[in-house]
Amino acid sequence: MMGCRLNILKFMDQCMVNKRYVQGYRFEKYVVAPFFRKVGYYVMESRGSHGLYDLICVPNTDVSKYKYPLKPLMIQAKDSKYVAPSVFEHIKKEHKWEGIPLIVNNLADPHKKAKLLIRNVDGVEFDFI
């Protein structure tokens, strides 16, 4: 079963003409989602849906042992150092659900280990460590 999954990922990489989509897909799947799973959130992925959020992270009971919020986290992930102010404004305007909207972006240089910057819709850094 795992071999089939690897073949699908390899196929996606070969067929996708949009390199930025593949780069963003990998950032969400292999960096951001595992980070929140490790902290204790159940992560639902909605990449490619062109929705408001890429990941929805629901806390479990163990999360309360830490300083992390007990509300769901709604995450828009960007694999770049710069996030346009319009992204923050769009999420602030369209957010209507119970949960905390966050923008997560990568501060690392390409081909380096990711360094996450987690901010709320006001652009204020959200302390997770």
Salt bridges, closest charged atoms under 4 A:
ASP13 OD2 - ARG26 NH2 2.05
GLU45 OE1 - LYS29 NZ 3.56
GLU45 OE2 - ARG37 NH2 3.01
GLU45 OE1 - ARG47 NH1 2.85
ASP62 OD1 - LYS65 NZ 3.89
GLU94 OE1 - LYS96 NZ 3.77
GLU98 OE2 - LYS71 NZ 3.11
ASP109 OD1 - LYS81 NZ 2.58
ASP122 OD1 - LYS92 NZ 3.03
ASP127 OD2 - LYS67 NZ 2.99
